[in-house]
């Protein structure tokens, strides 16, 4: 009798376990039908970064994935590519609205992953940025926040006088954008000829000590400014140019910097003002000079990328001296010296005007590339014009890649 009871209990136990398993499978099946992916949507939503959006003067608000204007498109993008949002910052003052908008357009046109723009601008420029960027909402591939120009209260006047009225704002980005881990800072006169994704990927190449990446100020020491005229320490043989600066800001905020003012190492927020007080009579290029001094004392903290990531007139006006651009083309164009707005370097101006005038819906081959190539043929009388093909090599590749890339809707 006991044997039969044991068999009965065993059978009942097996039956109960089978029932639990069946109920569990039914629950999973119902969840998949509701979400279309077995909880994948919930996982994607949980990993989506929260961004800040400024709304018509009403302050900042948190924008989560479901109420984000680009949510549906961005989720489709996530299914085939990385969901990482790339953060890009720019500081605009004076009459730099059009130039900054053209830079932003060049970043949007070719980039793959979503972009978050942090725009620091004088108050009179805010309405202009909103009017233009809100008209691009249909793209659903970017978001932006506009900030006022702000400096530490006790030393605001000194920072405003440094080089240009708001140029030194970039030094305080790690302290202002406390929730941003990594950031690409660019000057207003930057044009992207390759996707922002390409330079963003360099963050993964940083070693354990590197916190930022910049290009050399010069490739040829005979025409270098720092090695001939600087009255302060500078990085490497020819200094560094800060017009394109990739930053791991989490590391920047944590690091203690060696310096020549005290035996104690100082953090980012502690070192800026003492540096300015010590060197303000010796610096010419403002915040860029302060960065050179900092990385002179902390060279292990800098990742140096090649000149085709920050190609300037100095790379061609005296003859070509950027080997990487000669081999691969220009990735990022930097139109300093005001060359987008005068006739001194017509190659730079032609590319700026081509990108300024193009529309997002245009056929980029026929409306952008072909007319630009014809325009560049008129510039061969200049040193930069003689090598005009390096200016369109990567642009051509970017346009071709954008047509071959699966659409975000697919």
GIUR-V914824 format. One record per residue. RES is the residue in one letter. SS is DSSP state (alpha for helix, beta for strand, coil for the rest). D_CENTER is the distance of its C-alpha to the mean C-alpha in Angstrom with 2 decimals. Layout:
res:RES ss:SS d_center:D_CENTER
res:RES ss:SS d_center:D_CENTER
//
This chain:
res:X ss:coil d_center:78.78
res:X ss:alpha d_center:76.07
res:X ss:alpha d_center:74.69
res:X ss:alpha d_center:74.31
res:X ss:alpha d_center:72.60
res:X ss:alpha d_center:70.07
res:X ss:alpha d_center:69.34
res:X ss:alpha d_center:68.96
res:X ss:alpha d_center:66.54
res:X ss:alpha d_center:64.47
res:X ss:alpha d_center:64.31
res:X ss:alpha d_center:63.30
res:X ss:alpha d_center:60.51
res:X ss:alpha d_center:59.16
res:X ss:alpha d_center:59.38
res:X ss:alpha d_center:57.48
res:X ss:alpha d_center:54.61
res:X ss:alpha d_center:54.45
res:X ss:alpha d_center:54.31
res:X ss:alpha d_center:51.38
res:X ss:alpha d_center:49.47
res:X ss:alpha d_center:50.17
res:X ss:alpha d_center:49.01
res:X ss:alpha d_center:45.75
res:X ss:alpha d_center:45.07
res:X ss:alpha d_center:45.92
res:X ss:alpha d_center:43.45
res:X ss:alpha d_center:40.59
res:X ss:alpha d_center:41.64
res:X ss:alpha d_center:41.63
res:X ss:alpha d_center:38.16
res:X ss:alpha d_center:36.80
res:X ss:alpha d_center:38.48
res:X ss:alpha d_center:36.97
res:X ss:alpha d_center:33.32
res:X ss:coil d_center:33.44
res:X ss:coil d_center:32.11
res:X ss:coil d_center:33.99
res:X ss:coil d_center:31.63
res:X ss:alpha d_center:28.42
res:X ss:alpha d_center:27.17
res:X ss:alpha d_center:27.86
res:X ss:alpha d_center:26.01
res:X ss:alpha d_center:22.91
res:X ss:alpha d_center:23.19
res:X ss:alpha d_center:23.61
res:X ss:alpha d_center:20.40
res:X ss:coil d_center:18.25
res:X ss:coil d_center:15.98
res:X ss:coil d_center:17.28
res:X ss:beta d_center:15.11
res:X ss:beta d_center:16.36
res:X ss:beta d_center:17.37
res:X ss:beta d_center:19.28
res:X ss:coil d_center:22.38
res:X ss:coil d_center:24.49
res:X ss:coil d_center:25.07
res:X ss:coil d_center:26.28
res:X ss:coil d_center:23.75
res:X ss:beta d_center:21.18
res:X ss:beta d_center:22.00
res:X ss:beta d_center:20.96
res:X ss:beta d_center:20.14
res:X ss:coil d_center:21.26
res:X ss:coil d_center:21.07
res:X ss:coil d_center:24.38
res:X ss:coil d_center:24.06
res:X ss:coil d_center:20.47
res:X ss:coil d_center:20.68
res:X ss:coil d_center:18.71
res:X ss:alpha d_center:20.52
res:X ss:alpha d_center:22.89
res:X ss:alpha d_center:20.50
res:X ss:alpha d_center:17.91
res:X ss:alpha d_center:20.85
res:X ss:alpha d_center:22.08
res:X ss:alpha d_center:18.74
res:X ss:alpha d_center:18.99
res:X ss:alpha d_center:22.42
res:X ss:alpha d_center:21.42
res:X ss:coil d_center:17.94
res:X ss:coil d_center:15.88
res:X ss:coil d_center:15.37
res:X ss:coil d_center:12.20
res:X ss:coil d_center:9.84
res:X ss:beta d_center:6.07
res:X ss:beta d_center:5.16
res:X ss:beta d_center:3.48
res:X ss:beta d_center:6.53
res:X ss:beta d_center:9.05
res:X ss:beta d_center:12.74
res:X ss:beta d_center:15.37
res:X ss:coil d_center:19.06
res:X ss:coil d_center:22.16
res:X ss:coil d_center:22.15
res:X ss:coil d_center:18.44
res:X ss:alpha d_center:18.24
res:X ss:alpha d_center:18.73
res:X ss:alpha d_center:16.43
res:X ss:alpha d_center:13.49
res:X ss:alpha d_center:14.51
res:X ss:alpha d_center:14.72
res:X ss:alpha d_center:11.16
res:X ss:alpha d_center:10.18
res:X ss:alpha d_center:12.92
res:X ss:alpha d_center:11.89
res:X ss:alpha d_center:8.57
res:X ss:alpha d_center:10.95
res:X ss:alpha d_center:13.83
res:X ss:alpha d_center:13.00
res:X ss:coil d_center:10.47
res:X ss:coil d_center:12.55
res:X ss:coil d_center:11.25
res:X ss:coil d_center:10.90
res:X ss:beta d_center:8.03
res:X ss:beta d_center:8.48
res:X ss:beta d_center:8.06
res:X ss:beta d_center:9.55
res:X ss:beta d_center:11.67
res:X ss:beta d_center:14.05
res:X ss:beta d_center:16.93
res:X ss:coil d_center:20.63
res:X ss:alpha d_center:22.89
res:X ss:alpha d_center:24.28
res:X ss:alpha d_center:20.97
res:X ss:alpha d_center:20.35
res:X ss:alpha d_center:22.84
res:X ss:alpha d_center:21.56
res:X ss:alpha d_center:18.01
res:X ss:alpha d_center:19.72
res:X ss:alpha d_center:22.19
res:X ss:alpha d_center:19.82
res:X ss:alpha d_center:17.12
res:X ss:alpha d_center:19.99
res:X ss:coil d_center:21.52
res:X ss:coil d_center:18.75
res:X ss:alpha d_center:19.43
res:X ss:alpha d_center:21.35
res:X ss:alpha d_center:18.26
res:X ss:coil d_center:17.62
res:X ss:coil d_center:14.20
res:X ss:beta d_center:12.07
res:X ss:beta d_center:12.87
res:X ss:beta d_center:12.43
res:X ss:beta d_center:14.00
res:X ss:beta d_center:15.52
res:X ss:beta d_center:16.65
res:X ss:coil d_center:19.36
res:X ss:coil d_center:19.21
res:X ss:coil d_center:20.84
res:X ss:coil d_center:22.14
res:X ss:coil d_center:24.62
res:X ss:alpha d_center:27.85
res:X ss:alpha d_center:30.16
res:X ss:alpha d_center:28.26
res:X ss:alpha d_center:26.43
res:X ss:alpha d_center:28.51
res:X ss:alpha d_center:27.79
res:X ss:alpha d_center:24.01
res:X ss:alpha d_center:24.27
res:X ss:coil d_center:26.46
res:X ss:coil d_center:24.15
res:X ss:coil d_center:23.30
res:X ss:coil d_center:22.07
res:X ss:coil d_center:22.64
res:X ss:coil d_center:19.25
res:X ss:alpha d_center:17.29
res:X ss:alpha d_center:17.88
res:X ss:alpha d_center:16.20
res:X ss:alpha d_center:13.09
res:X ss:alpha d_center:15.59
res:X ss:alpha d_center:16.24
res:X ss:alpha d_center:12.90
res:X ss:alpha d_center:13.99
res:X ss:alpha d_center:17.27
res:X ss:alpha d_center:16.32
res:X ss:coil d_center:13.72
res:X ss:coil d_center:16.20
res:X ss:coil d_center:15.52
res:X ss:coil d_center:11.84
res:X ss:coil d_center:12.00
res:X ss:beta d_center:8.66
res:X ss:beta d_center:5.65
res:X ss:beta d_center:3.21
res:X ss:beta d_center:5.83
res:X ss:beta d_center:7.21
res:X ss:coil d_center:10.83
res:X ss:coil d_center:12.32
res:X ss:coil d_center:13.92
res:X ss:beta d_center:11.13
res:X ss:beta d_center:11.80
res:X ss:beta d_center:10.26
res:X ss:coil d_center:13.40
res:X ss:coil d_center:12.11
res:X ss:coil d_center:10.06
res:X ss:alpha d_center:6.33
res:X ss:alpha d_center:8.34
res:X ss:alpha d_center:9.97
res:X ss:alpha d_center:7.77
res:X ss:alpha d_center:6.61
res:X ss:alpha d_center:10.40
res:X ss:alpha d_center:11.11
res:X ss:alpha d_center:10.84
res:X ss:alpha d_center:14.09
res:X ss:alpha d_center:15.68
res:X ss:coil d_center:15.72
res:X ss:coil d_center:19.36
res:X ss:coil d_center:20.79
res:X ss:coil d_center:20.67
res:X ss:coil d_center:17.25
res:X ss:coil d_center:14.81
res:X ss:beta d_center:12.35
res:X ss:beta d_center:11.77
res:X ss:beta d_center:12.54
res:X ss:beta d_center:14.82
res:X ss:beta d_center:18.44
res:X ss:coil d_center:19.58
res:X ss:coil d_center:22.30
res:X ss:coil d_center:23.66
res:X ss:coil d_center:27.18
res:X ss:alpha d_center:28.77
res:X ss:alpha d_center:31.45
res:X ss:alpha d_center:29.09
res:X ss:coil d_center:26.86
res:X ss:coil d_center:26.73
res:X ss:alpha d_center:26.34
res:X ss:alpha d_center:29.05
res:X ss:alpha d_center:31.41
res:X ss:alpha d_center:30.99
res:X ss:coil d_center:29.04
res:X ss:coil d_center:31.25
res:X ss:coil d_center:29.04
res:X ss:coil d_center:27.62
res:X ss:coil d_center:24.55
res:X ss:coil d_center:22.73
res:X ss:coil d_center:24.38
res:X ss:coil d_center:26.47
res:X ss:coil d_center:24.53
res:X ss:coil d_center:21.90
res:X ss:beta d_center:18.10
res:X ss:beta d_center:15.89
res:X ss:beta d_center:13.19
res:X ss:beta d_center:11.69
res:X ss:beta d_center:8.72
res:X ss:beta d_center:8.42
res:X ss:beta d_center:7.04
res:X ss:beta d_center:9.04
res:X ss:beta d_center:11.30
res:X ss:alpha d_center:12.47
res:X ss:alpha d_center:15.41
res:X ss:alpha d_center:16.80
res:X ss:alpha d_center:16.28
res:X ss:alpha d_center:18.32
res:X ss:alpha d_center:20.93
res:X ss:coil d_center:21.54
res:X ss:coil d_center:24.62
res:X ss:beta d_center:24.25
res:X ss:coil d_center:27.18
res:X ss:coil d_center:28.16
res:X ss:coil d_center:31.16
res:X ss:coil d_center:32.14
res:X ss:coil d_center:33.46
res:X ss:coil d_center:34.41
res:X ss:coil d_center:32.50
res:X ss:coil d_center:28.84
res:X ss:beta d_center:26.63
res:X ss:coil d_center:23.55
res:X ss:alpha d_center:20.49
res:X ss:alpha d_center:22.08
res:X ss:alpha d_center:25.39
res:X ss:alpha d_center:24.67
res:X ss:alpha d_center:22.99
res:X ss:alpha d_center:26.16
res:X ss:alpha d_center:28.57
res:X ss:alpha d_center:26.50
res:X ss:alpha d_center:26.57
res:X ss:alpha d_center:30.29
res:X ss:alpha d_center:31.15
res:X ss:alpha d_center:29.32
res:X ss:coil d_center:29.01
res:X ss:coil d_center:31.92
res:X ss:coil d_center:30.56
res:X ss:coil d_center:26.95
res:X ss:coil d_center:26.12
res:X ss:coil d_center:22.36
res:X ss:coil d_center:21.88
res:X ss:alpha d_center:18.87
res:X ss:alpha d_center:18.01
res:X ss:alpha d_center:21.58
res:X ss:alpha d_center:21.35
res:X ss:alpha d_center:18.45
res:X ss:alpha d_center:20.66
res:X ss:alpha d_center:23.56
res:X ss:alpha d_center:21.86
res:X ss:alpha d_center:20.78
res:X ss:alpha d_center:24.20
res:X ss:alpha d_center:25.77
res:X ss:coil d_center:23.31
res:X ss:alpha d_center:22.53
res:X ss:alpha d_center:22.34
res:X ss:alpha d_center:19.15
res:X ss:beta d_center:17.06
res:X ss:beta d_center:15.68
res:X ss:beta d_center:16.17
res:X ss:coil d_center:14.62
res:X ss:coil d_center:16.66
res:X ss:alpha d_center:16.88
res:X ss:alpha d_center:15.86
res:X ss:alpha d_center:12.16
res:X ss:coil d_center:13.01
res:X ss:beta d_center:16.22
res:X ss:coil d_center:18.21
res:X ss:alpha d_center:21.79
res:X ss:alpha d_center:23.16
res:X ss:alpha d_center:22.59
res:X ss:coil d_center:25.20
res:X ss:coil d_center:27.29
res:X ss:coil d_center:29.74
res:X ss:coil d_center:29.56
res:X ss:coil d_center:26.94
res:X ss:coil d_center:25.66
res:X ss:coil d_center:22.46
res:X ss:alpha d_center:24.04
res:X ss:alpha d_center:21.01
res:X ss:alpha d_center:20.40
res:X ss:alpha d_center:24.13
res:X ss:alpha d_center:24.09
res:X ss:alpha d_center:20.99
res:X ss:coil d_center:19.86
res:X ss:coil d_center:16.85
res:X ss:coil d_center:13.38
res:X ss:beta d_center:11.54
res:X ss:beta d_center:14.05
res:X ss:beta d_center:14.28
res:X ss:coil d_center:17.23
res:X ss:alpha d_center:18.36
res:X ss:alpha d_center:22.10
res:X ss:alpha d_center:21.97
res:X ss:coil d_center:22.54
res:X ss:coil d_center:21.20
res:X ss:coil d_center:24.07
res:X ss:coil d_center:27.05
res:X ss:coil d_center:29.04
res:X ss:coil d_center:28.63
res:X ss:coil d_center:26.12
res:X ss:alpha d_center:26.71
res:X ss:alpha d_center:24.43
res:X ss:alpha d_center:21.29
res:X ss:alpha d_center:22.82
res:X ss:alpha d_center:23.79
res:X ss:alpha d_center:20.34
res:X ss:alpha d_center:18.97
res:X ss:alpha d_center:21.95
res:X ss:alpha d_center:21.78
res:X ss:alpha d_center:18.29
res:X ss:alpha d_center:19.27
res:X ss:alpha d_center:22.46
res:X ss:coil d_center:21.49
res:X ss:coil d_center:21.54
res:X ss:coil d_center:19.80
res:X ss:coil d_center:23.20
res:X ss:coil d_center:24.34
res:X ss:coil d_center:25.43
res:X ss:alpha d_center:22.77
res:X ss:alpha d_center:25.35
res:X ss:alpha d_center:28.06
res:X ss:alpha d_center:26.30
res:X ss:alpha d_center:23.44
res:X ss:alpha d_center:24.13
res:X ss:alpha d_center:27.92
res:X ss:alpha d_center:28.22
res:X ss:alpha d_center:25.51
res:X ss:alpha d_center:27.40
res:X ss:alpha d_center:30.60
res:X ss:alpha d_center:29.14
res:X ss:alpha d_center:27.92
res:X ss:alpha d_center:31.49
res:X ss:alpha d_center:32.54
res:X ss:alpha d_center:30.52
res:X ss:coil d_center:32.30
res:X ss:coil d_center:34.32
res:X ss:coil d_center:31.36
res:X ss:alpha d_center:30.08
res:X ss:alpha d_center:26.59
res:X ss:alpha d_center:28.33
res:X ss:alpha d_center:30.45
res:X ss:coil d_center:27.51
res:X ss:coil d_center:25.90
res:X ss:alpha d_center:25.62
res:X ss:alpha d_center:22.72
res:X ss:alpha d_center:20.76
res:X ss:alpha d_center:21.43
res:X ss:alpha d_center:21.62
res:X ss:alpha d_center:18.13
res:X ss:alpha d_center:18.03
res:X ss:alpha d_center:21.29
res:X ss:alpha d_center:20.08
res:X ss:alpha d_center:17.09
res:X ss:alpha d_center:19.67
res:X ss:alpha d_center:22.14
res:X ss:alpha d_center:19.89
res:X ss:alpha d_center:18.97
res:X ss:alpha d_center:22.75
res:X ss:alpha d_center:23.59
res:X ss:coil d_center:21.11
res:X ss:coil d_center:22.94
res:X ss:coil d_center:22.32
res:X ss:coil d_center:20.77
res:X ss:coil d_center:24.27
res:X ss:coil d_center:26.00
//
